[in-house]
Amino acid sequence: MDNIEESKTSSGGWVWNDQAERPKPKRPKLGIVIAAITKLWTWILKTARRVQNLLNRKSVLILCLLPFLIGTVGYAILDGSFAGTYLFLAKTWAELQKNGGKVYDKFFPSPPVSPKPSKLLIEATPGADVYLNGSFKGNTPFALTNLTAGEYVIELKNPDFADSLRQEFIWKSNGRDTTISYVFQVRKACALVVTAMAGTEVFIDQQAYGATDNQSKLVLQDLAPGKYKVKLVKPEIWGMATKDVELKIGEEAKVSYAWSTGSLVVNATPWGIVYIDDRRVDETPLTKDIAVGKHRLKVVREGLPDFVQNLIIKKNEPTEISVE
């Protein structure tokens, strides 16, 4: 060797001068070491899987790092230098980060996560029939569950309204609930024609709607369908009558009533004030045409008890009452 000076020691060994290169100890290739550690690591994973019921994830990971630590110490001893050991650590750690998770997931697969079921909530005001793809499903409020992904047509109908909802949508079960709301606005109109003596007041379910005109007629439009109680009142003859009526879409309901009267004659000694159906009429002597039917007569006299009597007025017949 041209650039190396050597000398023997007294014990027979060789001494290398400072100018000479010191030969490095033979070390295994880095790829072989990493492959050996990976195989050992995989074997530990297999073993840990057999006892995974006794170990938690943290314990398994510690076991998996043991060959990495053992290999690091062994490589440091073989290499004998800090730089080589650091390089080994870096490359081995990179390998574990790249493939370690795949190996762990292979031996310890995560249980499948079932998606949260989604619901389609359907609401309508004042209420509606629900149709899905043309099939009746129920009445609102309504919830559709277990829908498979796909295209659907939802329809909301109310027989009392002219408008309706028809909506196409694509359903995706993503674990979130979806709400469809609709407010009906165009109510189907019904008509009611009341025929009675001019000036007859008309009440429907206790609500006043006006009075018949000079042609003895009152026409009411835009009424909602349903069953109602119609009350007719003719104040001048103390007349009151009630009729039940059902309004249907597309039909004109009619209520007719002909008032009949009878004569009521009241005399009192001393004189008094006459009340019919708790409404003041006049002083005695009194003669009045009263609507036929049941009535309540009361005569109030000063200093004397009130006179009260229930009457039945008959058509074209006089009813005479004398109060002494």
C-alpha positions as CSV (number, residue, x, y, z in Angstrom):
1,M,0.0,0.0,0.0
2,D,1.5,3.3,-1.2
3,N,0.1,5.8,1.2
4,I,0.1,3.7,4.4
5,E,2.9,3.3,6.8
6,E,2.7,0.4,9.2
7,S,4.8,-0.9,12.1
8,K,4.7,-3.8,14.4
9,T,4.3,-3.6,18.1
10,S,6.2,-5.6,20.6
11,S,3.2,-7.9,20.9
12,G,3.2,-8.6,17.2
13,G,0.1,-6.4,16.3
14,W,0.1,-3.8,13.6
15,V,-0.1,0.0,14.4
16,W,-1.5,2.3,11.8
17,N,-0.1,5.8,11.5
18,D,-2.3,8.9,11.6
19,Q,-2.0,9.4,7.8
20,A,-3.4,6.0,7.1
21,E,-7.1,5.3,6.7
22,R,-8.6,3.2,9.5
23,P,-10.8,0.4,8.0
24,K,-14.4,0.5,9.1
25,P,-16.0,-2.6,10.6
26,K,-18.2,-4.5,8.2
27,R,-21.9,-3.7,8.8
28,P,-25.1,-5.2,7.3
29,K,-26.9,-3.3,4.5
30,L,-29.6,-0.9,5.8
31,G,-32.3,-2.5,3.5
32,I,-31.6,-6.0,5.0
33,V,-31.9,-4.6,8.6
34,I,-35.2,-2.8,7.8
35,A,-36.6,-5.9,6.1
36,A,-35.7,-8.0,9.1
37,I,-37.3,-5.5,11.5
38,T,-40.5,-5.3,9.4
39,K,-40.8,-9.1,9.4
40,L,-40.3,-9.2,13.2
41,W,-42.8,-6.4,13.6
42,T,-45.3,-8.3,11.5
43,W,-44.8,-11.5,13.6
44,I,-45.4,-9.5,16.8
45,L,-48.6,-8.1,15.3
46,K,-49.8,-11.6,14.6
47,T,-49.0,-12.7,18.1
48,A,-50.6,-9.6,19.5
49,R,-53.7,-10.3,17.5
50,R,-54.2,-13.6,19.3
51,V,-54.2,-11.9,22.6
52,Q,-55.9,-8.7,21.5
53,N,-58.8,-9.3,24.0
54,L,-56.2,-9.0,26.8
55,L,-54.5,-5.9,25.4
56,N,-55.6,-2.4,24.5
57,R,-54.4,-0.5,21.5
58,K,-51.7,1.3,23.4
59,S,-50.2,-2.0,24.7
60,V,-50.2,-3.4,21.2
61,L,-48.4,-0.4,19.8
62,I,-45.7,-0.6,22.4
63,L,-45.2,-4.3,21.5
64,C,-44.9,-3.3,17.9
65,L,-42.2,-0.8,18.6
66,L,-40.0,-3.3,20.4
67,P,-38.3,-4.6,17.3
68,F,-37.6,-1.1,16.2
69,L,-35.9,-0.3,19.5
70,I,-33.9,-3.6,19.5
71,G,-32.9,-3.0,15.9
72,T,-31.8,0.5,16.7
73,V,-29.5,-0.6,19.6
74,G,-28.1,-3.4,17.5
75,Y,-27.3,-1.2,14.5
76,A,-25.7,1.4,16.8
77,I,-23.4,-1.3,18.2
78,L,-22.5,-2.6,14.7
79,D,-22.0,0.9,13.2
80,G,-20.3,2.5,16.1
81,S,-21.1,6.1,15.0
82,F,-23.8,8.5,15.9
83,A,-24.4,9.7,12.3
84,G,-25.1,6.2,11.0
85,T,-27.4,5.4,13.9
86,Y,-29.4,8.6,13.3
87,L,-29.7,7.7,9.6
88,F,-30.9,4.3,10.5
89,L,-33.5,5.8,12.9
90,A,-34.8,8.2,10.3
91,K,-35.1,5.7,7.5
92,T,-36.7,3.0,9.7
93,W,-39.2,5.5,11.2
94,A,-40.1,6.7,7.7
95,E,-40.7,3.1,6.7
96,L,-42.9,2.5,9.8
97,Q,-44.9,5.6,9.1
98,K,-45.4,4.6,5.5
99,N,-46.4,1.0,6.0
100,G,-47.0,0.5,9.7
101,G,-50.6,1.7,9.7
102,K,-51.4,-0.6,6.8
103,V,-50.0,-3.6,8.6
104,Y,-51.8,-2.7,11.8
105,D,-55.1,-2.2,10.0
106,K,-54.7,-5.6,8.2
107,F,-54.4,-7.5,11.5
108,F,-56.7,-5.2,13.5
109,P,-59.4,-4.1,11.1
110,S,-61.8,-1.4,12.5
111,P,-65.4,-2.6,12.8
112,P,-67.6,-1.2,10.0
113,V,-69.5,2.0,11.0
114,S,-73.2,1.8,10.2
115,P,-74.5,5.1,8.8
116,K,-77.1,6.9,10.8
117,P,-80.6,6.3,9.3
118,S,-82.0,9.4,7.6
119,K,-85.6,10.5,7.8
120,L,-87.7,12.6,5.5
121,L,-90.1,14.7,7.6
122,I,-93.2,16.1,5.9
123,E,-95.4,18.8,7.3
124,A,-98.3,20.8,5.9
125,T,-100.8,23.4,7.2
126,P,-103.6,22.8,7.8
127,G,-102.9,19.2,6.9
128,A,-102.4,17.0,3.8
129,D,-102.4,13.6,2.2
130,V,-98.9,12.4,1.4
131,Y,-98.1,10.6,-1.9
132,L,-94.7,9.1,-2.7
133,N,-94.2,8.3,-6.4
134,G,-98.0,8.2,-6.8
135,S,-98.7,5.9,-3.8
136,F,-100.6,7.2,-0.8
137,K,-98.5,6.9,2.4
138,G,-100.5,8.7,5.1
139,N,-101.4,12.1,6.5
140,T,-99.2,14.9,7.8
141,P,-97.3,15.2,10.0
142,F,-95.5,12.2,8.4
143,A,-92.0,10.7,8.5
144,L,-90.5,8.5,5.8
145,T,-87.7,6.2,6.9
146,N,-85.6,3.5,5.3
147,L,-85.6,5.3,1.9
148,T,-83.0,3.9,-0.5
149,A,-81.0,6.4,-2.5
150,G,-82.7,7.5,-5.7
151,E,-85.1,9.8,-7.3
152,Y,-88.6,10.4,-5.8
153,V,-91.7,12.5,-6.3
154,I,-93.5,13.8,-3.2
155,E,-97.1,15.2,-3.5
156,L,-99.2,16.9,-0.8
157,K,-102.9,17.3,-1.4
158,N,-105.8,18.7,0.6
159,P,-109.3,18.2,-0.9
160,D,-110.4,21.6,0.6
161,F,-107.8,23.5,-1.3
162,A,-107.2,24.1,-5.0
163,D,-103.4,24.3,-4.7
164,S,-101.1,21.4,-4.0
165,L,-97.4,20.5,-3.8
166,R,-95.5,18.3,-6.2
167,Q,-91.8,18.2,-5.7
168,E,-89.1,16.0,-7.3
169,F,-86.0,15.3,-5.3
170,I,-82.9,13.0,-5.2
171,W,-82.6,11.2,-1.9
172,K,-79.2,10.5,-0.3
173,S,-79.0,8.8,3.0
174,N,-76.3,10.9,4.6
175,G,-77.4,10.6,8.3
176,R,-79.2,13.9,8.3
177,D,-82.9,14.5,8.5
178,T,-84.7,16.5,5.8
179,T,-87.9,18.4,6.3
180,I,-90.5,19.4,3.6
181,S,-93.1,21.9,4.6
182,Y,-96.0,23.4,2.7
183,V,-98.8,25.9,3.6
184,F,-102.0,25.6,1.5
185,Q,-103.3,29.0,0.5
186,V,-106.1,28.7,-2.2
187,R,-109.1,27.3,-0.5
188,K,-111.8,25.8,-2.7
189,A,-114.9,28.0,-2.5
190,C,-118.4,27.0,-1.5
191,A,-121.6,29.0,-1.8
192,L,-124.6,29.4,0.4
193,V,-127.9,31.1,-0.6
194,V,-130.3,32.1,2.2
195,T,-133.9,32.9,1.3
196,A,-136.0,34.4,4.0
197,M,-138.2,37.5,4.8
198,A,-136.4,40.8,4.0
199,G,-134.3,41.9,7.0
200,T,-133.7,38.4,8.3
201,E,-130.3,38.3,10.0
202,V,-128.1,35.4,9.2
203,F,-125.6,33.8,11.6
204,I,-123.3,30.8,10.8
205,D,-121.9,29.1,13.8
206,Q,-122.6,32.2,15.9
207,Q,-120.9,34.6,13.4
208,A,-122.9,37.3,11.7
209,Y,-122.9,37.3,7.9
210,G,-125.5,40.0,7.2
211,A,-129.2,40.1,6.4
212,T,-131.4,39.3,3.5
213,D,-132.1,42.1,1.0
214,N,-135.3,43.5,-0.3
215,Q,-135.5,40.4,-2.6
216,S,-135.4,38.3,0.6
217,K,-132.1,36.8,-0.4
218,L,-128.5,36.7,0.9
219,V,-125.7,35.0,-1.2
220,L,-122.5,34.0,0.6
221,Q,-119.4,33.0,-1.3
222,D,-115.9,31.7,-0.5
223,L,-117.1,29.5,2.4
224,A,-115.0,26.5,3.4
225,P,-116.6,23.1,3.0
226,G,-118.0,21.4,6.1
227,K,-121.1,21.2,8.3
228,Y,-122.6,24.3,9.8
229,K,-125.5,25.5,12.0
230,V,-127.3,28.5,10.4
231,K,-129.4,30.7,12.6
232,L,-132.0,33.1,11.3
233,V,-133.2,36.0,13.3
234,K,-136.1,38.4,12.6
235,P,-136.1,40.9,15.4
236,E,-139.3,42.7,14.4
237,I,-141.4,39.6,15.0
238,W,-139.2,38.0,17.7
239,G,-138.5,35.2,15.3
240,M,-135.6,32.8,15.5
241,A,-135.0,29.6,13.6
242,T,-132.0,27.3,13.1
243,K,-131.0,25.1,10.2
244,D,-128.2,22.5,9.7
245,V,-126.4,22.7,6.4
246,E,-123.5,20.9,4.8
247,L,-121.3,22.8,2.3
248,K,-119.6,20.8,-0.5
249,I,-117.1,21.9,-3.0
250,G,-118.6,22.7,-6.4
251,E,-122.1,22.8,-5.0
252,E,-124.4,25.6,-4.0
253,A,-126.2,25.0,-0.7
254,K,-129.6,26.6,0.0
255,V,-131.4,27.5,3.1
256,S,-135.0,28.8,2.9
257,Y,-137.3,29.8,5.7
258,A,-140.8,31.4,5.6
259,W,-141.8,33.2,8.7
260,S,-145.3,32.8,10.0
261,T,-146.9,34.9,12.7
262,G,-149.7,34.8,15.2
263,S,-151.4,37.6,17.3
264,L,-150.5,38.2,20.9
265,V,-152.8,40.4,23.1
266,V,-151.7,41.3,26.6
267,N,-153.7,43.3,29.2
268,A,-152.7,44.0,32.8
269,T,-154.3,45.7,35.9
270,P,-152.6,47.8,37.0
271,W,-150.7,48.4,33.7
272,G,-147.2,47.0,33.2
273,I,-144.3,46.8,30.8
274,V,-144.2,43.8,28.5
275,Y,-141.1,41.7,27.7
276,I,-141.0,39.0,25.0
277,D,-138.0,36.7,25.1
278,D,-136.3,39.1,27.6
279,R,-136.6,42.0,25.1
280,R,-138.7,45.0,26.0
281,V,-141.7,45.4,23.7
282,D,-144.1,48.1,25.0
283,E,-146.6,48.9,27.8
284,T,-150.0,47.3,28.3
285,P,-152.4,47.1,26.7
286,L,-150.4,45.4,23.9
287,T,-151.3,43.7,20.6
288,K,-148.4,42.4,18.5
289,D,-147.8,39.9,15.6
290,I,-145.3,37.4,16.9
291,A,-143.5,34.6,15.1
292,V,-145.0,31.3,15.6
293,G,-143.3,29.0,18.1
294,K,-142.3,29.1,21.7
295,H,-141.8,32.4,23.5
296,R,-141.3,33.7,27.0
297,L,-143.7,36.5,28.2
298,K,-142.9,38.7,31.2
299,V,-145.0,41.6,32.6
300,V,-143.3,43.9,35.1
301,R,-145.6,46.0,37.4
302,E,-144.5,48.5,40.0
303,G,-144.9,47.1,43.5
304,L,-146.0,43.7,42.4
305,P,-144.2,40.4,41.5
306,D,-143.3,39.9,37.9
307,F,-145.7,37.9,35.8
308,V,-143.8,35.2,33.8
309,Q,-145.4,32.7,31.4
310,N,-144.2,30.5,28.5
311,L,-146.3,30.8,25.4
312,I,-146.8,28.9,22.1
313,I,-147.8,31.2,19.3
314,K,-149.8,29.5,16.6
315,K,-150.2,30.7,13.0
316,N,-153.1,33.0,12.4
317,E,-154.5,32.4,15.9
318,P,-154.7,35.2,18.6
319,T,-153.2,34.5,22.0
320,E,-154.8,36.6,24.8
321,I,-153.1,37.1,28.2
322,S,-154.7,38.9,31.1
323,V,-152.7,39.8,34.2
324,E,-154.6,40.8,37.4
